[in-house]
Amino acid sequence: MSGYRVLGILTEAYPDVVTDRLLLKGDWSVLVGGERIFWAGGRLLPEEDRDRADDFSPHPFYYYSDEYEPHLPDYTKAEKERIIGTLEGRDRNPPVRNPRFFDLLYRIHDEESAWDMMTRVNFLGFKMTVHRDMTDKLARIDGALRKLMESDGPLRDYVASLESGSGYSWREIARTGSRSNHSYGIALDFTPRDYGGKDAYWLWSRDFNREWFTLGWSRRYRPPESFVRAFEAEGFVWGGKWFLFDSIHFEYRPEILLLNRSGHGL
């Protein structure tokens, strides 16, 4: 992906915060909350970190299917071994993303400042702590889902099956050195009382199934399509579509949707 195109998508996704796309010192850059951030070899980095870009993993842009149940490949034996080996290497050398872009985007730089940006919302009856920028979006999703539940029995049953909804939590992504988007209050988890014997999270599955990534959709826990679509309509992605799937997880990433729609595909 070219820095010019990616940074253009970021200005479209966050027009009030990300501005002034400019080629500077050999890299495309943008202003984020008034600070210059550079597209340095696929990393969004402040100027002081450009000379050590290899210390950080690429910024998380990825293919995100518009299908509710994207095609799951039939892997060859060699492909399976390559995937397993790659993930074992990831365990030995966990990815570390530079947090500065998201810190500037959400006005957060540590746990104390994170709390200052949080608010409490009532979402489908759950009291949840989220970033204040998410308030209006979640209110619209709540309203849309409540309207749909009037005629959508499977959606009603799914919402009734939930034990909890949670948002903000200051932590790293499991088995990595990168800050979770829960730390910014832009990620949500909806936990059921019972997974019905299905797999919901790749790491849990990996503990007892070496080839967990071959699991078909019938083996994976997932919310109904109407629930997923309501979130996507407001700029959230669903973790159930990720290769490293997390089926109870949603996070606000409008740039991912923009990159994968309207001719902007990766």
C-alpha positions in Angstrom: 0.0 0.0 0.0 1.3 3.5 -0.8 1.6 6.0 2.0 -0.2 8.5 -0.1 -3.3 6.4 -0.4 -3.3 5.1 3.2 -2.9 8.5 4.8 -5.6 9.9 2.5 -7.9 7.2 3.9 -7.0 8.2 7.4 -7.9 11.9 6.7 -11.2 10.7 5.4 -11.9 8.4 8.4 -10.8 11.0 11.0 -11.3 14.4 9.4 -11.5 16.3 12.6 -8.1 15.0 13.9 -6.0 13.7 10.9 -5.2 16.5 8.4 -2.5 18.0 6.1 -1.3 15.0 4.1 2.2 16.1 3.0 5.3 14.5 1.4 8.1 15.5 3.8 11.7 14.3 4.2 11.1 11.3 1.9 7.9 10.0 3.6 4.2 10.9 3.3 3.0 12.4 6.6 -0.1 13.8 8.3 -0.8 16.0 11.2 -2.6 14.1 14.0 -3.8 16.4 16.8 -1.2 18.9 15.6 1.8 16.5 15.6 3.5 15.3 12.4 3.2 11.5 11.9 5.1 9.7 9.1 4.3 6.6 7.0 7.7 5.0 7.6 7.8 1.7 5.8 4.3 0.9 6.8 4.6 2.2 10.3 2.9 5.3 11.6 5.7 7.0 13.5 6.6 10.3 15.1 9.7 11.9 13.6 11.9 10.9 16.5 11.2 7.2 15.8 11.7 7.2 12.0 15.3 6.1 12.2 14.4 2.9 14.2 11.3 1.9 12.2 12.5 -1.8 12.2 11.9 -1.9 16.0 8.1 -1.7 15.4 5.7 -3.9 13.5 3.6 -2.4 10.7 0.5 -0.5 11.5 -2.6 -2.8 11.4 -4.2 -2.3 8.0 -5.7 -5.5 6.6 -8.2 -7.0 4.3 -11.7 -7.0 5.8 -14.4 -8.9 3.9 -17.8 -7.5 3.4 -19.2 -11.0 3.7 -20.7 -12.1 7.0 -19.0 -15.4 6.7 -15.9 -14.9 4.5 -14.4 -17.8 2.6 -12.1 -20.0 4.7 -9.3 -21.6 2.7 -8.6 -25.3 2.4 -4.9 -25.3 3.4 -2.3 -27.7 2.1 -0.1 -29.5 4.6 2.8 -27.2 3.7 0.6 -24.1 4.2 -0.5 -25.4 7.6 3.1 -26.0 8.7 4.1 -22.5 7.4 1.3 -20.9 9.4 2.1 -22.8 12.6 5.8 -21.9 12.2 5.0 -18.2 11.7 2.9 -18.1 14.8 5.6 -19.9 16.8 8.0 -17.2 15.6 5.5 -14.6 16.7 5.5 -16.1 20.2 9.3 -15.8 20.4 9.4 -12.3 19.0 6.0 -10.6 19.8 5.0 -7.7 17.6 5.4 -4.2 19.1 3.4 -1.4 17.5 4.3 2.2 18.1 1.3 3.7 20.0 1.8 7.4 19.1 -0.8 7.5 16.3 -3.6 6.2 18.5 -2.4 8.2 21.5 -2.8 11.4 19.5 -6.0 10.3 17.8 -7.7 9.6 21.2 -5.8 12.1 23.4 -4.3 9.4 25.6 -0.7 8.7 26.6 -1.0 6.7 29.8 -3.5 5.0 32.1 -4.3 8.2 34.0 -5.1 10.2 30.8 -7.1 7.3 29.5 -9.5 7.5 32.4 -9.9 11.2 31.7 -11.3 10.4 28.3 -13.7 7.7 29.3 -17.5 7.9 30.0 -20.2 5.4 31.0 -22.9 4.4 28.6 -25.9 2.1 28.8 -25.7 -0.3 25.8 -28.4 -2.9 25.4 -28.8 -2.9 29.2 -25.1 -3.2 29.9 -23.2 -0.4 31.7 -20.0 0.0 29.7 -17.0 2.3 30.0 -15.9 3.6 26.6 -14.1 6.6 25.0 -16.3 9.6 24.9 -15.9 9.8 21.1 -17.9 6.5 20.9 -21.0 7.8 22.8 -23.1 8.9 19.8 -22.0 6.0 17.6 -23.0 3.5 20.3 -26.3 5.3 20.9 -27.2 4.9 17.2 -26.2 1.2 17.2 -28.3 0.6 20.4 -31.3 2.3 18.7 -30.9 0.3 15.5 -30.6 -3.0 17.3 -33.6 -2.3 19.6 -35.6 -1.5 16.5 -34.4 -4.7 14.7 -35.2 -6.9 17.7 -38.9 -6.0 17.3 -39.0 -8.4 14.4 -35.7 -10.3 14.5 -36.1 -13.3 16.8 -32.5 -14.7 16.4 -31.2 -11.2 17.3 -33.4 -11.0 20.4 -32.3 -14.5 21.5 -28.6 -13.5 21.0 -28.9 -10.3 23.0 -30.8 -12.3 25.8 -27.9 -14.8 25.8 -25.3 -12.3 26.7 -23.8 -12.3 30.2 -21.8 -9.1 29.9 -20.7 -6.2 27.7 -17.4 -4.6 28.4 -15.3 -1.8 26.9 -12.3 0.1 28.4 -9.5 -1.9 30.0 -5.9 -0.8 30.1 -3.9 -3.7 28.8 -1.8 -5.2 26.0 -3.0 -7.6 23.3 -2.4 -11.1 24.5 1.1 -12.4 23.9 2.3 -9.2 22.3 4.0 -6.0 23.3 1.3 -3.8 21.7 -1.4 -1.9 23.5 -4.9 -3.2 23.0 -7.6 -1.0 21.6 -9.5 -1.7 24.8 -7.0 0.7 26.4 -8.4 3.5 24.2 -12.1 2.6 25.0 -12.8 2.0 21.3 -13.1 -1.8 21.6 -16.0 -3.8 23.0 -16.5 -7.4 24.0 -19.8 -9.2 24.3 -19.5 -12.3 26.4 -22.3 -15.0 26.3 -23.3 -17.1 29.2 -22.6 -20.2 27.1 -20.5 -20.6 23.9 -22.5 -23.7 23.0 -19.3 -25.8 22.6 -18.1 -23.5 19.8 -14.7 -21.7 19.4 -14.7 -17.9 20.0 -11.0 -16.9 20.3 -8.0 -18.2 18.4 -5.7 -18.4 21.4 -8.1 -20.5 23.4 -8.6 -22.8 20.4 -4.8 -23.1 19.8 -4.3 -24.5 23.3 -6.0 -27.8 22.3 -6.0 -27.7 18.4 -2.8 -27.2 16.6 -4.7 -26.5 13.4 -7.3 -24.2 14.9 -7.3 -21.9 11.8 -9.0 -24.7 9.8 -12.1 -24.5 11.9 -15.2 -24.0 9.7 -17.9 -21.5 10.4 -20.2 -24.1 11.9 -17.5 -24.6 14.6 -17.1 -20.9 15.4 -19.2 -18.9 17.8 -20.6 -15.8 16.3 -23.2 -13.1 16.8 -26.1 -13.0 14.2 -25.4 -11.1 11.0 -27.8 -8.3 11.9 -25.7 -7.6 15.1 -22.4 -7.4 13.1 -23.9 -5.2 10.4 -25.2 -2.7 12.9 -21.7 -2.2 14.2 -20.1 -2.1 10.7 -22.6 0.7 9.7 -21.0 2.9 12.4 -17.4 2.2 11.5 -16.7 -0.9 13.7 -15.0 -4.1 12.6 -15.9 -7.5 14.0 -13.0 -9.7 15.2 -14.7 -12.8 14.0 -13.6 -12.0 10.5 -9.9 -11.8 11.5 -7.5 -14.7 10.7 -6.6 -14.5 14.5 -10.3 -14.6 15.2 -11.9 -13.0 18.3 -15.6 -13.5 17.8 -16.8 -11.6 20.8 -14.8 -8.5 19.9 -15.7 -5.3 18.0 -13.5 -2.2 17.6 -13.8 1.2 15.9 -11.7 1.2 12.8 -13.5 3.2 10.1 -10.3 3.3 8.0 -10.3 -0.5 7.6 -13.8 -0.3 6.2 -12.9 2.6 3.9 -9.9 0.7 2.6 -11.9 -2.3 1.7 -14.9 -0.6 0.1 -15.8 1.6 -2.8 -12.8 0.7 -4.8 -10.3 1.2 -2.0 -9.5 -2.5 -1.6 -6.1 -3.6 -0.4 
